Amino acid sequence: MTWKFFSAVMVLSALLVLSAGVANGQAIPGKFKPIYEKSTSDQQFDPHDFTGIWEMTVRDHTLGAPPPPLTPAGKAAMAGRVAGGRTTVGNAPWYTCNPMGFPRLVNDDEPMEWIMTKEKILQVFQWEHRIRYLWTDGRALPSGQNLENLGPAWYGHSIANWDGDTLIVNTVGLDERAWLDQNGLPKSFHARIEERYRRIDYNTIEMQMTLYDPEYYTSTYVGAERAFRKITDEHITYFGWNGLFAGVTEGICAPINEVEGYNKGFRDVGRPEEK
């Protein structure tokens, strides 16, 4: 696919999203993308098996709840950040070919595939072609000097374990340059984010995030419950090629093609026309 074609596809996709008139934080009207509903919810399923491709059912790209007040350090960390909108271009890291980071990418509305293995669970994202490791091999969450030695990472260091039918994921060691959400909220290197996932029926996984960050917030930040819906093969088939990376878009911001591809197809779509 040429980058001119890529840009055209992305502009069209963005315009379709905008024309849908979906307000931030609101579920898509009616049944969420009826193509996902072809598998009935009462099919048998293993609550410990998330295998498949899923997509979040809201588009606000945040934790879904109002944040607690920032500490002075949190306000300083957020200073200078400009959230983009339909008429403005912000300065989020992903506008300049940097990763979205965690948890911003998880809270995106792009498809995500779960791959379950004995020692780890993989979350594979269409956007960025990113793979996130959730270790289930019994290792301890990094802390103290061990965490300091590992240092910050765009997607942190994550371990997971089961509590009944709930998968609990804890992540630490987050890179402070990556925004917490679409609005530019910060998170500190010493923060911990807990995710709780539960498969409630064949088509639905529920998730809730909680941010523990006393350096930047005056209290614990408890996010809203969110839902992921299972995507059918038909939805991720492109010219006969099936899978998460079926070819509609790589979703990668590579500097070599940023100007023609990424900027025109994504960053500039919502900019006001120059007069």
Buried (B, 14 or more C-beta within 10 A) or exposed (E): EEBEEBBEBBBEBBEEEEEEEBEEEEEBEEEBBEEBBEBEEEEEBEBEEBEBBBBBBBBBBBBBBEBBEBBEBBEEBBEEBEBBEEEEBBEBBBBEBBBBBBBBBBBBBBBBBBEBEEEBBEBBBBBBEBEBBBBBEEEEBBEEEEBEEEEBBBBBBBBBEEEEEBBBBBBBBBBBEBBBBBBBBBBBBBBBBBBBBBBEBBBBBBBBBBBBBBBBBEEEBBBBEBBBBBBBEEBBBEEEEEEBBBEBBBBEBEEEBBEBBBBBBBBEBBEEEEE
